[in-house]
Amino acid sequence: MTDLATRAPATPTLDVAAIRADFPILSRQVHGRPLVYLDNAATSQTPRQVIAAFDAYYGGYNANIHRGLHTLADEATAAFEGTRETVRGFLNAAETRELIFTRGTTEAINLVANSWGRANLKAGDEVLISRLEHHSNIVPWQLLAAELGFTIKVIPVDERGVLDLDAYRALFTERTRLVAVNHVSNAFGTINPVKAMATIAHAHGALILVDGAQATPHQAVDVRDIDADFYAFSGHKVYGPTGVGVLYGKADLLEAMPPWQGGGEMIATVSFEAGTTFAELPHKFEAGTPAIAEVIALGEALKWVAGVGLDAIGAWEGRLLAHATERVSTIDGLRILGTAPDKAGVLSFVVDGAHAQDIGLLIDQLGVAIRTGHHCAQPLLAHFGVDATCRASFAAYNTLEEIDVFAEALERVIGMVR
């Protein structure tokens, strides 16, 4: 078996022109100007190889999977389960049965909360969550805490948006059961030391769940090296389709967890007299007909990423971030939020006298797509005294020239709204 996460070139190089040729949408115009797409932390664009996977499935072997005995069902099942092996290599998981297909990171975290959480958490227990978290890694635990009575404790961050590792250590007690933390902050780009955090959590007898939605597009992820108990990511952040994602869980944990949803595929037997017995992993957690085409297309996206090389992608995005930071730092009244020394390609900022939404609307008129708002990270932004930021986020297909277009457009827009 080949681990895709280890297939990056030894010397990171990137042919950005060749990469851009794989993305049809990048040739379009917006308001009469070439599209400059800098909203990749929300959703990355998809290469033609991913788009072709949908045509191949629906035009050639569209059928339900696993239970059919005919040729189309066999072909669909093989392609679907082939993606599971691709994901296994991408994350360096030990076995494909440790990988559950979900609708995305949000559903994966909710699965853990409602299966492992309900079975293992009780009043008086503690769950540690960082201030950097996306709402998807806060709200499920708040809902469950209100029902079961456990306590949520917040891991603080410093003025750079860096997680305070000493404060993290000090939060543990004999009642700490779980740490839920993102690998990379979607709002600030901070890369958290999840391997060290896992070591600390395990030393205290706690588990760790890692939200990897913003990590998988930018860096190689090895769940065994991290020693994550659970790791989740979404397809649409990593050049794949929407509506599909993955939950990795250690096999012994998943085996002990009860099913979250009931229905077809997740059963072994169903009887009114004897009740229901459940399928083996991973199918115990995959009730009903899944997003078959999306899963197959996700496999193509991960193969595309591996072919480019995550080391090369990360190095190029670091160059884009450095150039963008240098360009916007000269703008009067602009303040960057999130200045961690170890960052992914995310640039969040506010501008004195200008609302983020106004900037976002006006810069779109100049062909530049950025994200504005709270980025589903309201507790983090409130901690820094703001309710919204502008966020430019970068991907393998972005260019230094696009950064210059963005910076010039931003200066023009700020001059209009002040």
C-alpha positions as CSV (number, residue, x, y, z in Angstrom):
1,M,0.0,0.0,0.0
2,T,1.3,3.5,-0.9
3,D,0.8,6.3,1.6
4,L,-0.1,9.4,-0.5
5,A,0.9,11.8,2.3
6,T,4.6,10.7,1.8
7,R,4.7,11.2,-2.0
8,A,5.7,14.9,-2.1
9,P,8.9,15.8,-3.9
10,A,12.1,16.1,-1.9
11,T,12.7,19.6,-3.4
12,P,9.3,21.4,-3.5
13,T,8.7,22.9,-6.9
14,L,5.4,24.0,-8.4
15,D,4.4,24.6,-12.0
16,V,1.6,27.0,-11.3
17,A,0.6,27.6,-14.9
18,A,0.1,23.8,-15.4
19,I,-1.9,23.6,-12.2
20,R,-4.1,26.5,-13.2
21,A,-4.8,24.7,-16.5
22,D,-6.5,21.9,-14.5
23,F,-9.1,24.4,-13.1
24,P,-11.7,25.5,-15.7
25,I,-13.3,28.1,-13.4
26,L,-10.1,30.1,-13.2
27,S,-10.5,31.2,-16.8
28,R,-13.8,33.0,-16.2
29,Q,-14.4,36.7,-15.6
30,V,-16.3,38.4,-12.8
31,H,-17.7,41.9,-13.5
32,G,-15.6,42.0,-16.7
33,R,-12.4,41.3,-14.9
34,P,-10.3,38.0,-14.6
35,L,-11.4,36.1,-11.5
36,V,-8.9,36.3,-8.6
37,Y,-10.2,33.6,-6.2
38,L,-8.9,34.1,-2.7
39,D,-11.7,32.3,-0.7
40,N,-10.0,28.9,-0.5
41,A,-10.5,28.4,3.2
42,A,-14.2,28.4,2.6
43,T,-14.1,26.2,-0.5
44,S,-11.3,25.4,-2.9
45,Q,-12.0,25.0,-6.6
46,T,-12.0,21.6,-8.2
47,P,-9.7,20.4,-11.0
48,R,-11.0,18.8,-14.2
49,Q,-10.0,15.4,-12.9
50,V,-12.6,15.7,-10.1
51,I,-15.2,17.0,-12.5
52,A,-14.6,14.1,-14.9
53,A,-15.2,11.6,-12.1
54,F,-18.8,12.7,-11.9
55,D,-19.3,12.3,-15.6
56,A,-17.6,8.9,-15.5
57,Y,-19.8,7.6,-12.7
58,Y,-23.2,9.0,-13.9
59,G,-22.4,8.3,-17.5
60,G,-20.8,4.9,-17.2
61,Y,-21.6,2.9,-14.0
62,N,-24.3,4.7,-11.9
63,A,-25.6,2.1,-9.5
64,N,-26.0,1.6,-5.7
65,I,-23.1,0.0,-4.0
66,H,-22.2,-3.1,-1.8
67,R,-25.4,-5.1,-2.2
68,G,-25.8,-5.5,-6.0
69,L,-24.6,-8.5,-7.9
70,H,-24.6,-6.9,-11.4
71,T,-21.7,-5.3,-13.2
72,L,-22.5,-1.7,-12.6
73,A,-22.9,-2.3,-8.9
74,D,-19.6,-4.1,-8.8
75,E,-17.9,-1.2,-10.6
76,A,-19.4,1.4,-8.4
77,T,-18.5,-0.5,-5.3
78,A,-14.9,-0.9,-6.4
79,A,-14.5,2.8,-7.2
80,F,-16.2,3.8,-3.9
81,E,-14.0,1.5,-1.8
82,G,-11.0,2.5,-3.8
83,T,-11.4,6.0,-2.4
84,R,-11.3,4.5,1.1
85,E,-7.9,3.1,0.3
86,T,-6.8,6.4,-1.2
87,V,-7.9,8.2,2.0
88,R,-6.1,5.6,4.1
89,G,-2.8,6.4,2.3
90,F,-3.5,10.1,2.4
91,L,-3.8,10.1,6.2
92,N,-1.5,7.1,6.8
93,A,-4.2,5.3,8.7
94,A,-3.5,1.7,9.6
95,E,-6.6,0.2,8.1
96,T,-9.5,1.2,5.8
97,R,-12.0,0.2,8.5
98,E,-10.9,3.2,10.5
99,L,-12.3,5.6,7.9
100,I,-15.9,6.6,7.9
101,F,-17.4,8.6,5.0
102,T,-19.5,11.5,6.2
103,R,-21.0,14.7,4.7
104,G,-18.0,16.7,6.0
105,T,-16.0,17.7,9.0
106,T,-19.2,19.0,10.8
107,E,-21.0,15.7,10.5
108,A,-17.8,13.8,11.5
109,I,-17.6,15.8,14.8
110,N,-21.3,15.4,15.4
111,L,-20.9,11.7,14.9
112,V,-18.2,11.5,17.6
113,A,-20.2,13.7,20.0
114,N,-23.4,11.7,19.6
115,S,-21.8,8.3,19.6
116,W,-18.6,8.3,21.7
117,G,-19.7,11.4,23.7
118,R,-23.1,10.0,24.7
119,A,-21.5,6.7,25.7
120,N,-18.6,8.1,27.6
121,L,-19.3,11.6,29.0
122,K,-21.3,12.3,32.1
123,A,-21.9,15.1,34.6
124,G,-18.7,16.4,36.2
125,D,-16.5,15.4,33.2
126,E,-14.5,17.9,31.3
127,V,-13.9,18.6,27.6
128,L,-11.1,21.0,26.5
129,I,-11.8,23.2,23.4
130,S,-9.5,25.9,22.1
131,R,-10.6,29.5,21.5
132,L,-9.4,29.0,17.9
133,E,-12.2,26.6,17.1
134,H,-14.7,26.7,14.2
135,H,-18.3,26.6,15.5
136,S,-18.5,23.0,14.2
137,N,-16.1,22.0,17.0
138,I,-17.9,24.0,19.6
139,V,-21.6,23.7,19.2
140,P,-21.9,19.9,19.2
141,W,-20.1,19.8,22.5
142,Q,-22.2,22.6,23.9
143,L,-25.4,20.8,23.0
144,L,-24.2,17.6,24.5
145,A,-22.9,19.4,27.7
146,A,-26.4,21.0,28.2
147,E,-27.9,17.5,28.1
148,L,-25.3,15.5,30.0
149,G,-23.9,18.1,32.4
150,F,-20.2,17.9,31.7
151,T,-18.0,21.1,31.6
152,I,-16.3,22.7,28.7
153,K,-13.0,24.4,29.4
154,V,-11.4,26.8,26.9
155,I,-7.7,26.7,26.0
156,P,-6.6,30.3,25.7
157,V,-4.5,31.9,22.9
158,D,-2.1,34.8,23.0
159,E,-2.2,38.1,21.2
160,R,-0.7,36.4,18.0
161,G,-3.5,33.8,18.0
162,V,-1.1,31.1,19.2
163,L,-2.4,28.5,21.5
164,D,-1.0,28.7,25.0
165,L,0.5,25.2,25.5
166,D,1.4,25.9,29.2
167,A,-2.2,27.0,29.9
168,Y,-3.4,23.9,28.1
169,R,-1.3,21.6,30.4
170,A,-2.7,23.4,33.4
171,L,-6.3,22.8,32.4
172,F,-6.1,19.0,32.8
173,T,-7.7,17.3,35.9
174,E,-8.6,13.8,36.6
175,R,-12.0,14.5,35.1
176,T,-10.7,15.6,31.7
177,R,-12.0,13.1,29.1
178,L,-11.5,14.7,25.6
179,V,-9.6,17.5,23.8
180,A,-11.3,18.9,20.7
181,V,-9.0,21.1,18.7
182,N,-8.4,22.2,15.1
183,H,-5.1,21.4,13.4
184,V,-5.2,24.7,11.5
185,S,-7.4,27.7,12.4
186,N,-9.8,28.7,9.6
187,A,-9.9,32.3,10.8
188,F,-6.2,33.0,11.5
189,G,-4.3,30.2,9.8
190,T,-2.5,29.2,13.1
191,I,-1.1,25.7,12.9
192,N,-1.6,24.0,16.3
193,P,1.0,21.6,17.7
194,V,-1.5,18.7,17.7
195,K,1.1,16.0,18.1
196,A,2.4,17.5,21.3
197,M,-1.2,18.1,22.4
198,A,-2.1,14.5,21.8
199,T,0.9,13.4,23.9
200,I,-0.2,15.6,26.8
201,A,-3.8,14.5,26.5
202,H,-2.9,10.8,26.5
203,A,-0.6,11.3,29.5
204,H,-3.8,12.4,31.4
205,G,-5.9,9.6,30.1
206,A,-7.9,11.8,27.7
207,L,-8.6,11.4,24.0
208,I,-8.0,14.0,21.3
209,L,-10.2,14.8,18.4
210,V,-8.6,16.9,15.6
211,D,-10.5,19.0,13.2
212,G,-8.3,18.8,10.1
213,A,-10.5,20.6,7.6
214,Q,-7.9,23.4,7.1
215,A,-4.8,21.2,7.4
216,T,-5.3,18.6,4.7
217,P,-5.1,21.1,1.8
218,H,-1.8,22.5,3.0
219,Q,0.3,19.9,4.6
220,A,0.9,16.2,4.9
221,V,-1.1,14.6,7.7
222,D,-0.1,11.4,9.4
223,V,-2.7,10.4,11.9
224,R,-0.5,7.7,13.4
225,D,2.4,10.0,13.9
226,I,0.1,12.6,15.5
227,D,-1.5,9.8,17.5
228,A,-4.9,11.3,17.0
229,D,-7.8,9.3,18.4
230,F,-10.2,11.0,15.9
231,Y,-9.4,13.2,12.8
232,A,-11.9,14.8,10.5
233,F,-11.7,16.6,7.2
234,S,-13.9,17.8,4.3
235,G,-13.7,17.2,0.6
236,H,-14.5,20.7,-0.5
237,K,-11.5,22.2,1.3
238,V,-9.0,19.9,-0.4
239,Y,-9.9,20.5,-4.1
240,G,-12.8,17.9,-3.9
241,P,-16.6,18.1,-4.0
242,T,-19.0,19.4,-1.4
243,G,-21.2,17.1,0.7
244,V,-18.5,14.6,1.5
245,G,-15.8,14.2,4.2
246,V,-14.0,11.6,6.3
247,L,-13.8,10.7,10.0
248,Y,-10.8,8.7,11.0
249,G,-11.0,6.9,14.3
250,K,-8.8,4.4,16.0
251,A,-10.3,1.0,15.4
252,D,-10.7,0.0,19.0
253,L,-12.6,3.2,19.8
254,L,-14.9,2.9,16.7
255,E,-15.6,-0.8,17.6
256,A,-16.8,0.2,21.1
257,M,-18.9,3.1,19.9
258,P,-22.7,2.6,19.2
259,P,-24.1,3.5,15.8
260,W,-25.2,7.1,15.5
261,Q,-27.8,6.6,12.7
262,G,-29.9,3.6,11.8
263,G,-31.0,2.3,8.4
264,G,-29.7,0.4,5.4
265,E,-26.1,-0.9,5.1
266,M,-25.2,-0.4,8.8
267,I,-27.0,-3.6,9.8
268,A,-26.0,-7.3,9.9
269,T,-29.5,-8.5,10.7
270,V,-32.9,-7.0,11.5
271,S,-35.7,-8.8,13.3
272,F,-38.8,-7.7,15.1
273,E,-38.3,-10.6,17.5
274,A,-34.6,-10.5,18.1
275,G,-33.8,-6.9,17.3
276,T,-30.9,-5.7,15.2
277,T,-27.3,-6.6,15.0
278,F,-24.8,-4.2,13.3
279,A,-22.4,-4.4,10.4
280,E,-18.6,-4.4,10.9
281,L,-16.5,-1.3,10.6
282,P,-16.6,1.0,8.7
283,H,-20.2,0.3,7.6
284,K,-21.6,0.5,11.1
285,F,-21.5,4.2,10.8
286,E,-22.5,4.6,7.2
287,A,-26.3,4.3,7.2
288,G,-28.2,4.6,3.9
289,T,-27.1,5.2,0.4
290,P,-24.0,7.4,0.6
291,A,-22.8,10.2,-1.7
292,I,-21.3,7.7,-4.1
293,A,-20.2,10.1,-6.9
294,E,-18.9,12.5,-4.3
295,V,-16.8,9.9,-2.6
296,I,-15.3,8.7,-5.9
297,A,-14.6,12.3,-6.9
298,L,-12.9,12.9,-3.5
299,G,-10.5,10.1,-4.3
300,E,-9.6,11.9,-7.5
301,A,-9.0,15.1,-5.6
302,L,-6.6,13.4,-3.1
303,K,-4.7,11.8,-6.0
304,W,-4.4,15.2,-7.6
305,V,-3.1,16.7,-4.4
306,A,-0.6,13.9,-4.0
307,G,0.5,14.2,-7.5
308,V,1.3,17.9,-7.0
309,G,2.9,17.2,-3.6
310,L,1.9,18.7,-0.3
311,D,5.4,19.9,0.5
312,A,5.4,21.9,-2.7
313,I,1.9,23.2,-2.1
314,G,2.7,24.3,1.4
315,A,6.0,26.0,0.3
316,W,4.2,27.9,-2.5
317,E,1.3,29.0,-0.3
318,G,3.9,30.2,2.3
319,R,5.4,32.4,-0.4
320,L,2.0,33.7,-1.4
321,L,1.2,34.5,2.3
322,A,4.5,36.3,2.8
323,H,4.0,38.4,-0.4
324,A,0.4,39.3,0.6
325,T,1.5,40.2,4.1
326,E,4.2,42.5,2.8
327,R,1.8,44.1,0.4
328,V,-1.1,44.9,2.8
329,S,1.2,45.8,5.7
330,T,1.9,49.1,4.0
331,I,-1.8,50.1,3.9
332,D,-2.6,52.8,6.5
333,G,-5.0,51.6,9.2
334,L,-4.9,48.0,8.2
335,R,-4.4,45.5,11.1
336,I,-3.6,41.8,10.6
337,L,-5.2,39.4,13.0
338,G,-3.4,36.2,13.5
339,T,0.4,36.6,13.4
340,A,1.5,33.1,14.5
341,P,5.0,32.3,13.3
342,D,3.7,28.9,12.1
343,K,0.8,29.7,9.8
344,A,-1.1,28.3,6.8
345,G,-2.0,30.5,3.9
346,V,-4.7,32.6,5.6
347,L,-4.6,36.4,5.9
348,S,-7.3,38.0,8.2
349,F,-7.4,41.7,8.7
350,V,-9.5,44.7,9.7
351,V,-9.3,48.3,8.4
352,D,-9.9,51.3,10.6
353,G,-13.0,53.2,9.5
354,A,-14.1,50.5,7.0
355,H,-16.5,47.6,7.6
356,A,-15.4,44.2,6.4
357,Q,-18.7,43.6,4.5
358,D,-18.3,46.8,2.5
359,I,-14.8,45.9,1.5
360,G,-15.9,42.4,0.5
361,L,-18.7,43.7,-1.7
362,L,-16.7,46.4,-3.4
363,I,-13.6,44.3,-4.0
364,D,-15.8,41.7,-5.7
365,Q,-16.7,44.4,-8.3
366,L,-13.0,44.4,-9.2
367,G,-13.0,40.6,-9.7
368,V,-11.5,39.6,-6.4
369,A,-13.2,37.0,-4.2
370,I,-12.4,37.1,-0.5
371,R,-14.4,36.1,2.6
372,T,-15.8,38.6,5.1
373,G,-17.7,38.0,8.4
374,H,-17.0,36.0,11.5
375,H,-15.9,32.9,9.7
376,C,-17.8,30.7,12.1
377,A,-15.3,31.7,14.8
378,Q,-17.3,34.2,16.8
379,P,-15.6,33.4,20.2
380,L,-12.2,34.0,18.7
381,L,-13.1,37.3,17.0
382,A,-14.9,38.5,20.1
383,H,-11.7,37.8,22.1
384,F,-9.9,40.2,19.8
385,G,-12.6,42.8,20.0
386,V,-14.0,42.5,16.5
387,D,-17.2,41.1,15.0
388,A,-15.9,40.5,11.5
389,T,-12.7,40.4,9.4
390,C,-11.7,40.3,5.8
391,R,-10.0,37.0,5.0
392,A,-7.9,36.2,1.9
393,S,-6.9,32.5,1.8
394,F,-4.6,30.9,-0.8
395,A,-4.3,27.7,-2.7
396,A,-1.9,26.0,-5.1
397,Y,-3.3,27.7,-8.2
398,N,-2.9,31.3,-6.9
399,T,-0.1,33.5,-8.3
400,L,2.0,36.3,-7.0
401,E,0.4,38.4,-9.7
402,E,-3.0,37.7,-8.3
403,I,-1.7,38.9,-4.9
404,D,-0.7,42.2,-6.5
405,V,-4.1,42.6,-8.1
406,F,-5.7,41.9,-4.7
407,A,-3.5,44.4,-2.9
408,E,-4.1,47.1,-5.5
409,A,-7.9,46.5,-5.5
410,L,-7.9,46.6,-1.7
411,E,-6.2,50.0,-1.6
412,R,-8.7,51.3,-4.1
413,V,-11.7,50.0,-2.2
414,I,-10.4,51.3,1.2
415,G,-10.1,54.7,-0.4
416,M,-13.7,54.5,-1.5
417,V,-15.2,53.5,1.9
418,R,-13.3,55.8,4.2
